[in-house]
């Protein structure tokens, strides 16, 4: 019977290297899976086995290899979030089909059209081949694989359910990408209208109006008030356009610089939460993201304190993050998550009460899923309503501005016609 050399994962920090008898490579993989190993590398033995070696054929005695610290140059370039989601789903499917992890990563790398992702996967494959855990290899790319991603992969490695963990990661990322896509779609049309409308107004004031001004000046008559206002605006824009652009650029740079400071982040976060109409929407979107992330971590067996610590950086609003850090401290001292959230003025009672019920019943993950689903639905509905209201309001606003310009330009012409009659 053929003999196969193999290298397999056993837990997180242990790599086992041994030989095993099997009719085929597929049977060898199946035997290793039944032994609780995750195959990394399998190859048929070309030479007879040395009976003096400490390695055994049935895998009962094995040699444990200490994982090596693997360092490599990182590719510089953009790896899209969607590509990481596809990688997670493909890797999960291949591992569930019994493909060794090294072969699975190689297959995905060969199929990838993104050069930067291809290089990253090759480096990750080499690290795993040298004995590093997959989560450790992924942690070398913190900009591509977040702490949440790495924690879920590590929990899957520890529990022996890496394919299931990867599928949960892929499903989670798909939901988050869908939310972002809906927000972008809702804002795309209003932004396009604003750009086109503003460009039309600037064109009329800086190109059309100066030519009509020559005609109006030659008439020698007193112009109507709307026309005089329009002429003043046109002259101001033509004379000071450079300084207007410069001042706006300086203001934007100062705002962006201030937004990077701790005080600035808190101020802008507080401002966003108090925006009319948008404030409530931002709060629900952040809370749905936190609840969905925390639910995923708890379902993967990660302790609640560690899960909260990983979930907090997923959020963007500093006010909410600060309140959650306070809840973390209270939970660390023996309190409850639902009780600490209830004491805060930011979190709705619906969320805190549902989490308290989940904690008491031992079904916190289900309570978090309910919170996330409810707020995701509310956010989606609010976005639909707001997008349907913003579009007609913008059309009305642009129409009024353009209408004022047209009327201001035509009023002198009407007066000339009246005087001529």
Order of alpha helices (4+ residues) and beta strands (2+ residues): beta-beta-alpha-beta-beta-alpha-alpha-alpha-alpha-alpha-alpha-alpha-alpha-alpha-alpha-alpha-alpha-alpha-alpha-alpha
